[in-house]
Amino acid sequence: MKRKNILFIMADQMAAPMLPFYGPSPIKLPNLSRLAEQGVVFDAAYCNSPLCAPSRFTLVSGQLPSKIGAYDNAADFPADVPTYAHYLRRLGYRTALSGKMHFCGPDQLHGYEERLTSDIYPADYGWAVNWDEPDVRPSWYHNMSSVLQAGPCVRTNQLDFDEEVVFKAQQYLFDHIREDGDQPFCLTVSMTHPHDPYTIPRAFWDLYDGADIPLPTTPDQHELDPHSQRLLKVYDLWGKPLPVDKIRDARRAYFGACSYIDANVGKLLQTLEETGLIDDTIIVFSGDHGDMLGEKGLWYKMHWYEMAARVPLLISAPGQFDSGRVSAAVSTADLLPTFVELAGGTLEPSLPLDGRSLVSHLQGQGGHDEVFGEYMAEGTISPLMMIRRGAYKFIYSESDPCLLFDVSNDPCELEELSKSPQHRQLFDEFLVEARAKWDIPAIHREVLASQRRRRFVADALTIGKLKSWDHQPLVDASQQYMRNHIDLDDLERKARYPQPCQNQ
């Protein structure tokens, strides 16, 4: 049986609750909505850490952040942690990454045979969090300029990046079909939109001209939980109300950026069609975390609320899995074992793994309904953990009050249930489970030690000669286009798709 290719497409900071295949929404996503109709939609998919690098390290490795040191956006991702790229490579797959994965440290491949682009974010330790000075706001933290400067644009840093990411991915697919052999590929295409700053070209901005842009619910800042209050201070929003028109502009630009992602998904789908790969390719779409977009007065991510923690997850393999929806709670840590099973492989029993395969869900046979999450980065003073199971979400901290929500009946998390008499037993059971699962003092010590090491090393490496860890995609121009050491007729024939007959 011919093994299926895997095309894994990622968006950055795409809030699942806002998307049209999860509920009423003004966001226009024709390509993704079509994928959702023909594929399996996971209605309760979560990241395992609501921040870029920790989420992605867990996504590629299937291990929770505290197991692999994925504490913040400057955490070193050890080269000896197995990823889905290592697994698939051992199974005979070609593995490539086009775009962002925010790997920190000197290994910038982590099992991918090739990276087609550099990363948009730095690979060094410069963004390490500092629990030794919790009240000091580092200059590199988010501020509210993304919202205050929201609106249409002609060009941005992020557009430059995503245009390259998609072009290189399309080029990879064309190269694959023009080469001899039937080796399957796993191509990961990871874009940076709709991540802030909230700006997008006029064509996508104009998609929402006259549209009803729903405004978020913003409670009094003093009524928020302590972690939310710290976040407001982290991104300099404490005591500084935002103009309503800029909130609306930011959300409109974000909607446009989601449509931009959808347009790029359309380009990739068209390339699969044109190359005849569409029937042999499993398409997976997901993301690293969401965006609060002003809900509860919060922006960006860094919390366990639905808008920040829930991610889109669609898996489309017509002819292999029937279309349908999965209501059970799953996470992006489940993708590694899923990819391995879809590729016909088996997991290495001696290696640690927290994720669980989604294939039984894809087959309509049910499966696990449970997510564990860990967050130890911006806004925290100690680990902030999460358990999502059944109807409920439990947010656990030994420094802040624990929170309990019935997300099935209260998806906007308006009613916090930790003080509810009828939920007392459930709350106590969650607390006992969380304390048994996580040794918070030990994790706290490990995070502090890691932060201190990385801050010291980062400071030292600013002195003297700079040796960058950022990935440098190498292009051998001597093998491109027309060169005198390559037969012209042979080159033109091999580069053309479909290829003409040799005797013509």
N, C-alpha and C positions, 0 to 999 in steps of 0.2 A: 504494500500500500504506500502510495506517495505521501511523504510527510508534508504537512502544511507549513507554509511560511507564516511568520507572525509579524504584523505591522502594529507596533504599540505607539499610539499617539498620545502625547501629554500636553495639557494646558497648565498654566501656572496661575494659581490663586483664583480658580473658577468656582464660585459658590454654587453647589448643587441645588439648594432650595430655590434659587432664582431662575432655573432653567426650565424651558417649556415642556420637556418630557418628564418633569417631576411635579408640575402643577401649573396653574394659570400664570402666564408670564408674557410681558411685551417683547421679550428678546427673540429675535429672528434667527433661527438656526436650522435652515432647511436641510442641510446635509447631515448634520448630527441627528436631527429628528427622523430622517429616513433610516439612518443606521439603527436608531432606537426601535423603530417599527419592525425592522427585520431581524433584530438581534435580541439579546437578553439584557434587560435593564435592571441594575441593582439599585433599589430604592433607598437603601440605608447603608451606603458605602462610606467609610471614614478613612481619613489619614490616621497614622499612629503617632504623629506629633505635628501640631499646627504651625510649622515653620519649614522653610524650603529645605535646607540641608538635612536636618534630622528626619524629616518625612521621606526624603528621597533615599537616604542611606537605608532606612527600614524597608522602603519599597523594593529596592534592588536586592536586598539581602534576606528579607523575610524574618529579620530579628529585631526585637524592640530596641529603642535607643539606648537604654541603660546597659544592654548586653554588649554593645559595640562602641560605646563611648560617643554616641551621636547626640551630644548635649546642646549644641547651638550651631549657628551659621558659620562658625570657624572651627568646628570640631574635626579632628583628623579622622579620616575614614581608613582604617587599617587595610593594607594590601592583602592580608591573609584572610579576610572575611569573604566567604564565597557569595557570589551574586548569581542572578539568573543567567547573566552572560557567561560566567564560568560553566554553569551546568549545561547550557545549550551548546556551547562550544565543544564540550566533551561529547555531546550527542551528535556532532557533525554539522552543526549549524554555523553559518557565517553570522557574526554578531557585529552590529555597527550602531553607533549613536550619532545622530545629527541634532545638535542643540545642547540645551542646558541639563546638567545634573548636579551642579554645585558640589562636585567632589573637592574636598579640602585635603591638602597633603601632596606629596611628590608623585604618588600613583594617580594618574589621570585617566586610566583605562579600565581598571577593575573588571577585566574579563572581556571587554569589547575588543575585537580585533582592530577596529579603527574608529576614530572619532572624526567626523567629516567637517566639524567646525570647532572653534574654541568655545569656551564657556562665556556667558555674559557676566558672570560673577567671579570675584577673585578666589584663588585657590589657597591663599595663605591664612594665617591665624589672626589677621587684623581685626576681625569682628567678634572676638571672644567676649563673652559676657563676664561681668565682674561682681560676684557676690560679696567680695570683700568691701566694696563701696556701693551698696545698693541704692543710695540716694543720689549718686552722681550720674548725670545723664551724658553718656558719650556723644561726641559730635556726629558720629556716623549713624546714630539711631534715626529711624523714620521721624519726620516731622509732618506737618499738615500742608506743606507746599503742594503735594500731589492733588489735594482737594482745592486749595485756594487758587491754583493755576489751571484747573480743569477746563477742558474745551477742545475744539478741533485743532489739528496741526497739519503740516505738510510732511514733516519727517522727524523721527526721533531715534535715539540710540536703540530702543527696543524694536522699532520697525526695521532698522538696518540688520539687526540680529535675526529676526524671524524670517525676513526675506531670504537671507542666506541659508537658514536652517531648512526651509522648504525646498529651495532650489537644489541644494546638495542632496536632499532626500530623494527628490525626483530623479536627479542624475544617477544616484545609487540604484534606483529601480530600473532605469534604462540600461545601465551598465550590466546589471544582473541578467537581464533578459538577452543581452547581446553576447554574453559569454557562454561557452560550452559547459555542459555538465548540468546536473540536476540537484546540486547541493542546496538545501533550503536555507533561508535567511531569517534572522530576527532583527528587524530594523526598528530602532526606537527613535521617534521624532518628537523632540521636546521643545516646545515654543515657550516664550516668556510672557506673552499676552494671556489673559487680560490684567496681569499684574500692574499695579500702579507704577508710574504716574498716569493719572486718568486723562489721557489724551489719545486721539485717534484721527486718521485722515477724514477729510470732509465727506467723502462718499459714505463712510460708515456712520459718521455723526448724523448725516442727513437721513439715514434710514429711520431715525427716531424723531424727525421733524414733526411736531404736532402730536407726538405720542404722549400718552399718559405715563409719566415717569413717577412711579410710586415713591413717596418719601418714607424714610425709616421712622420707627418709633424710638424716641429719645427720652428716656426717663431722667430725672434729676441725678446728676453725677454722684451726689452724696448717698443715694439709695443703692448704688451698685456694690457688688461684692468687692473685697479688698484687692483681688487680682485685677479686676477691671479698672479700679481706681489707679492702681500703679501703671497699667498700660496707658491710661490717659496722660499720665505724667511722662511716661517714656516717649510718647510721640507728641508731647507739648500741646495737649488739648485741654488740660485741666484748667477750668475756669475761663475758657476762651471759646464762647459759642461760635459755631460756623455760620456764615450767611446761608440762608435757605437756598438762594439761587446757585451757590457753589456746590451745595450738597446735590442739588438736582443735576447740575452740569457734570459732576463727578460720576453719578450713577448713569447718566446718559452716555458719557464717554466709555464707561465700563461695559454697558450694553453693546455699544459699537465695537468694542474690542472683542467681545464674545462673538459677534458676527464676523469679525475679521478672522478669528480662529476657525470659525465654521467655513469661511471661504477657503482657507488654507487646507482644511480637511477635504473640501471639494476638489482641490487641485490634486491631492494625493490619491483620492478615489478615482479621479479621471485618469491618472497615470497608471493605476492598477488595471483599469479597463483597457487603456490603449496598449498595454504590454501583455494583455491576456493573463495577468496574474491574479485577477480578482477572485476567480473560483478556487484558487489554491492558497488563499491567504486568509488567515484569521485576523480580524481587525479588532483591536482593543483600544478604547478611549478612556482616559482617566486624568487625574491631576494630583497635585501635591498637597493642597489644602484649599480652603475657601477664602472669603473676604467678608468682614462684617458689614461693610458698605454703609456705616452709620447706624445700623440696628443696635439698640441698647446704648446708643451714643458712641459706639466703638467703631474703629476702622482697622483695615488690614486683617491680621489673623491673630495668632498667639493666645487664643482662648479655646475652650472646649465647647463653646456654643455651636449650634448647628451650622450657622452661616460660615463659621471659620473652619469647622472640623469635618463637615460632610463634603464629599467629592463626587463628581460624576463617575460612573463606571458602566460602560457599555461593552458588550462582547458580541461580535457579529461573525457567525460562521454558518451561513445558510447551507442547508444540506447536511450539516453536522449537528446543529442544535436548533430546535424550534424556537421561534420568537416567544418572548414571555417576560415576566417580571418576577423579581426575587425581593421579598419584603424583609428577609432576615438581615441582621447586622453583620457586615463583613468589612474587611479593610484591605488597603493596598499591600499590607504585609502578606496577604494571601496570593499575590500574583506570582511569586517565584514558584511555589509548588504547583500552581495552576499551569504555568508555562511548561514546566517539566513534564507534567502529565499529558498536556496537549501534544508535546513533542514526542511522546512515546517512551519517555525515560522514567527512571525511578529515583527517589530521593536517597541520598547517602545517609543511612541510619545513624552513623557515628557523628554526624555534624549537627550542631544545634539549629533549631528552627522554631519560630513562633507562629508563622503563617500556616494556614490550612488550605488545601486545594478547593477551588470553587467548581470543579468539574461536575460533582454530583448536583450542585445547584443548576449548572448549565443543562444538565440532562433532565431537569424537572423532578429530581428525586429528593430534594431537600438537602439539608446539611447544617453546619454550625450556624449559630445565631449569637455571636459574641465578638466584641472588640475590646482590646486593651490598648490604652494610649498613655504616653509619657511625654511631659513637657518640662524642660529645665532651662529655658532660655529667657529672652527679654521679658521683663515684667515680673519674673519670679524672684523669690528670696529663698525658696526651697522647692523640691520637686512637686509638680502638680499633675496628678495622674487621673485616668478616666477608665471606667468600666461601662460598656454599653451592652445591654442584654435584654431581650424581650422588649417590653414597652419602655424600659427605663434607662436613664443615664445617671451615673454616679460620678461626681467630680471630687477627688480625694486629695487632701493636703493635711499635713500635720502643723502647718503654720497659719492657714486660713480656715474659716468654717467650710465644712464639706457641703456640697450642693447635690440635690436630687431632683430630677425632672422626669415627668411622664411624657416622653417625646412623641409617643404614638397619639395621645389625646391632646397634647399641648405642644405642637411642633415649634411654636415661637418661644417656648420656654418662658412663659409669663408668670407661671406659678411655681415657686420653689418649695419643695415638699419636705425639707429636712425637719421642720417643726410640726408637720402634720401628724396628729395622733394615729390615724389609720395607716400611715406609712412608717410608723416608728420601728416595727419589727423588720421591715424590708431595709430601712436605713441602717439599722444595727447590723444586719447580716452583710450588707455591702461593706460596712466599715471593718468588720471582722475579716472578711475575705481580702480586702485591700491591704490590711496590715499583715496578713499572712503572706500575701504575694510580694509585697515590696518592703524591703528593709530601708526605710527612708533615711535614718542616720548614716547607714553605710553608703547609700547612693549619694547623699549630700556630701560626704567626705570625698568620694571619688570625683564628683563634679568640681568641687573646690580645688582639689589637687590638679585636675586637668586644666582648669582655667588658669591657675597660677603658672603651670609649666608653659602653656601656650602664650600667655602674655609676656613671659620672660623671653621666650624664643623669638616671638614676633618683634619685640623691641630690639633684640640683638641683631636680627636680620635686616633692620633698617640702616645699620651702620656698615660702611664699606661697600663692597661690590655686590650688586643685586643679582641674584640668580632666581629667576621666576619659576614657579611651579605651574603657571598657567599653561594649558595645553596648546601646543603649536602645531596646527595641522600642516603637514609637509606636502607640497605639490611638486612633483618632478615634471617640470615644463618640457623636458626633452622627450617625454612620452606623450605629449598632448598635441592634438590637431595634426598639422602637416609637418613632417620632419624628413630629411633626406635619407636617414638610415632606415626608414619604414617605406615599404612599397606603397605608392600612392593609391593605385587601384585597390590593393588589398585593404588599405586603411579605410578608404571611402566605403568599401563594401561592408566591412565589419562594423563601421560606425553607423551605418544606415539601419533603420528598423521600420518595417520588416525588411529583411535583406533580399536584394534581387538575386536571381539565379546566377551562378558563376559563368554560364555559357552565353549570357546575354551581353 
